[in-house]
Amino acid sequence: MIQRRTLLKSSAAVAALGVPTLGLTQQSVTLKFHTFMSPMSAVWNTMHKPWMDKVEKDSGGRIKFEAYPAMQLGGTPVQLYDQARDGVVDVVWTLPGNTAGRFPRIEVFELPFMLNNAEATSKAYWEYVQTVAVDEFKDTHPLALHVHGPGMFHTKAKQIKSPADLKGLKMRGPTRQVTKLLQAVGATPVGMPLPQIPDALSKGTIDGCVIPWEVVPAVKVHELTKFHTEFPAGHTGLYTTTFVMTMNKARYESLAPDLKKVIDNNSGLATSGWLGKQQQESDIPGRKPSVERGNTIYTLSNAEAAEFVKLSAQVDDEWVKDMDKRGFDGKKLLQSAKDLIAKHGKA
């Protein structure tokens, strides 16, 4: 009897610490979720919150989240990935391109005119990392990898109809591949995180930016610019940006098997595709405020779009050479990404 009581007390103590034990159920865990996105953004309200709600529901309430948008736990967007790696927080959603060159192989999805649609390209991105870049995020436990819908031009004082129109304009880009694209098509590129765009436009630090429609209202670009340039329907997107939702490795491993399964069921290929689809679908309401303000929205013809495609081809070549220098087969990686986008685009 004494031995049995001792065992029960010990088991209860272990369970109280949140350590999974054979035959025991982990009561509950609370995970801290941190991101730079605004609590008013479509990403937060149509992607992050629904994902957390689903995990909580699927776990029967045993996984709970403390949610912190807009860098509320401190630090800068550039530091988010390391916050997850170091266990400062449990889960982050961030932009790998904030740290230029740190995750070089996934930049292939940010090359010009790679995107067909965000759902297919997000699935391709997940499969690409699982097959040819498996150690790209080795310091954390990736939950989902996705991209946004087509990026486009937004400018304060000049309509963009050709690369010549970009000459002399300081244009914000989100990642090093996108800033290379902007330079290739004639702009003066300025790299900066998303939250800095409103201040930079207001002060004239930049003359415009490239972002997808869905994020326009969150950073007030519809109020701070007057001109928008889209690529024709059915055309590949000017660019897209890669995102990663990832978890601290030790925190993931500490979960009881059934809770780990809940996380697994809300991770991977399908979740990546869902996040991409949700983000691109937010382009429609994201475009509406620019229309309502009477801003000028110009859609390029296929012939006009071809000028941008031609000039930006050098960015692909530079990336391939960069990968070769790093010891990777750049041409093979580029073809792998293109094949996977085409494969998932058929679905």
Residue pairs with C-beta under 8 A, 6 or more apart in sequence:
11 21
11 24
14 21
14 24
15 21
15 24
15 25
15 26
15 27
18 26
18 27
18 29
18 254
19 254
20 26
20 254
20 255
20 256
20 257
25 256
25 258
26 62
26 255
26 256
26 258
26 259
27 62
28 61
28 62
28 63
28 64
29 62
29 63
29 64
29 255
29 259
30 64
30 65
30 66
31 63
31 64
31 65
31 66
31 90
31 91
31 247
31 251
32 65
32 66
32 68
32 73
32 89
32 90
32 91
33 48
33 52
33 65
33 66
33 67
33 68
33 89
33 90
33 91
33 92
33 93
34 68
34 71
34 72
34 73
34 80
34 83
34 84
34 89
34 91
34 92
35 44
35 48
35 68
35 69
35 70
35 71
35 80
35 92
35 93
35 94
36 69
36 70
36 71
36 77
36 80
36 94
36 95
36 193
36 194
36 195
37 43
37 44
37 48
37 69
37 70
37 93
37 218
38 44
38 69
38 70
38 195
38 218
38 219
39 45
39 69
39 70
40 217
40 218
41 69
41 215
41 218
42 214
42 215
42 217
42 218
42 279
42 282
42 285
42 286
43 93
43 214
43 215
43 218
43 279
43 282
44 69
46 278
46 279
46 281
46 282
47 275
47 278
47 279
48 67
48 69
48 93
49 67
50 278
51 245
51 266
51 271
51 275
52 65
52 67
54 266
55 63
55 65
55 262
55 263
55 266
56 63
56 64
56 65
58 262
58 265
58 266
59 259
59 262
62 259
63 259
63 262
63 263
65 91
68 89
70 195
71 77
71 195
73 83
73 88
73 89
75 83
75 88
76 193
77 94
77 95
77 98
77 193
77 194
77 195
78 98
78 99
78 193
80 92
80 93
80 94
80 98
81 92
81 94
81 96
81 98
81 99
81 139
81 140
81 244
81 246
82 88
83 89
83 92
84 90
84 91
84 92
84 140
84 246
84 247
84 248
85 139
85 140
85 248
85 249
86 248
87 248
87 250
87 251
89 248
90 247
90 248
90 251
91 143
91 245
91 246
91 247
91 248
92 245
92 246
93 243
93 244
93 245
94 243
94 244
94 246
95 174
95 175
95 193
95 194
95 241
95 242
95 243
96 102
96 103
96 106
96 242
96 243
96 244
97 103
97 107
97 110
97 174
97 175
97 176
97 177
97 178
97 241
97 242
98 175
98 193
100 175
100 176
100 191
101 176
103 136
103 137
103 242
104 322
104 323
104 326
104 328
105 132
105 133
105 136
105 323
105 328
105 333
106 125
106 128
106 129
106 133
106 136
106 145
106 242
107 175
107 176
107 177
107 242
107 319
108 114
108 128
108 319
108 333
108 334
108 337
109 115
109 121
109 124
109 125
109 128
109 147
109 240
109 242
109 337
110 175
110 177
110 178
110 239
110 240
110 241
110 242
111 177
111 181
111 239
111 315
111 316
111 319
111 334
112 181
112 184
112 238
112 239
112 308
112 309
112 312
112 313
112 315
112 316
113 235
113 236
113 237
113 238
113 239
113 309
113 312
114 121
114 236
114 237
114 239
114 240
114 337
114 338
114 341
115 121
115 147
115 149
115 150
115 236
115 237
115 239
115 240
115 341
116 236
116 237
116 341
116 342
116 345
117 149
117 276
117 280
117 345
118 146
118 147
118 148
118 149
118 240
118 276
118 277
118 279
118 280
119 273
119 274
119 276
119 277
119 280
119 344
120 273
120 276
120 341
120 344
120 345
120 347
121 147
121 240
121 276
121 341
121 344
121 345
122 145
122 146
122 147
122 272
122 273
122 275
122 276
122 277
123 269
123 272
123 273
123 276
123 340
123 344
123 347
124 337
124 340
124 341
124 343
124 344
125 145
125 146
125 147
125 242
125 272
126 144
126 145
126 146
126 268
126 269
126 272
126 273
127 269
127 340
127 344
128 336
128 337
128 340
129 136
129 137
129 142
129 145
131 336
132 332
132 333
132 336
133 333
137 244
137 246
139 249
140 246
140 247
140 248
140 249
141 246
141 247
141 248
141 249
141 252
142 244
142 245
142 246
142 247
142 267
143 245
143 246
143 247
143 263
143 266
143 267
143 268
143 271
144 244
144 245
144 267
144 268
144 271
144 272
144 275
145 242
145 243
145 244
145 245
145 272
146 242
146 243
146 245
146 272
146 273
146 275
146 276
146 279
147 240
147 241
147 242
147 243
147 276
147 279
148 212
148 214
148 215
148 240
148 241
148 243
148 276
148 279
148 280
149 212
149 213
149 214
149 237
149 240
149 279
149 280
149 282
149 283
150 212
150 230
150 231
150 236
150 237
150 238
150 239
150 240
150 283
151 178
151 210
151 211
151 212
151 237
151 238
151 239
151 240
151 241
152 210
152 211
152 212
152 213
152 228
152 229
152 230
152 231
152 238
153 160
153 166
153 171
153 208
153 210
153 227
153 228
153 229
153 238
154 208
154 209
154 210
154 211
154 216
154 221
154 225
154 227
154 228
154 229
155 169
155 171
155 207
155 208
155 225
155 226
155 227
155 228
155 229
156 201
156 207
156 208
156 224
156 225
156 226
156 227
157 207
157 226
157 227
158 165
158 169
158 207
158 208
158 227
159 165
159 227
159 229
159 296
159 298
160 166
160 208
160 227
160 229
160 298
161 229
161 298
161 300
161 304
162 304
162 307
163 185
163 186
163 307
163 308
163 311
164 186
165 186
166 182
166 185
166 186
166 187
167 186
167 187
168 188
169 187
169 188
169 207
169 208
170 187
170 188
170 190
170 205
170 206
170 207
170 208
171 182
171 187
171 188
171 189
171 190
171 206
171 207
171 208
171 209
171 210
172 189
172 190
172 191
172 192
172 197
172 200
172 206
172 208
172 209
172 210
173 179
173 181
173 182
173 189
173 190
173 191
173 209
173 210
174 191
174 193
174 194
174 210
174 211
174 241
175 191
175 241
175 242
176 191
177 239
177 315
177 319
178 189
178 210
178 239
178 241
179 189
179 190
179 191
180 189
180 315
180 318
181 238
181 239
181 312
181 315
182 188
182 189
182 210
183 189
184 311
184 312
184 314
184 315
185 308
185 311
185 312
186 311
190 200
190 205
190 206
192 200
192 206
194 211
194 215
194 219
195 219
197 206
197 209
197 211
197 219
197 221
198 219
198 220
198 221
198 224
199 205
200 206
201 208
201 209
201 221
201 224
201 225
202 224
208 225
208 227
209 221
209 225
210 238
210 239
211 219
211 221
212 240
212 279
212 280
212 283
212 286
213 282
213 283
213 284
213 286
213 287
213 290
214 279
214 280
214 282
214 283
214 285
214 286
215 221
215 286
216 222
216 286
216 287
216 289
216 290
217 286
217 289
222 289
222 290
222 293
222 295
223 293
225 295
226 295
226 296
227 295
227 296
227 298
228 290
228 295
228 296
228 297
228 298
229 297
229 298
229 299
229 300
230 297
230 298
230 299
230 300
231 237
231 238
231 299
231 300
231 305
231 308
232 299
232 300
232 301
232 302
232 305
233 299
235 302
235 305
238 308
243 275
245 275
247 263
252 260
252 263
255 263
273 344
287 297
290 297
291 297
300 308
316 334
319 330
319 334
320 330
320 331
320 333
320 334
321 330
322 330
323 329
323 330
323 333
324 330
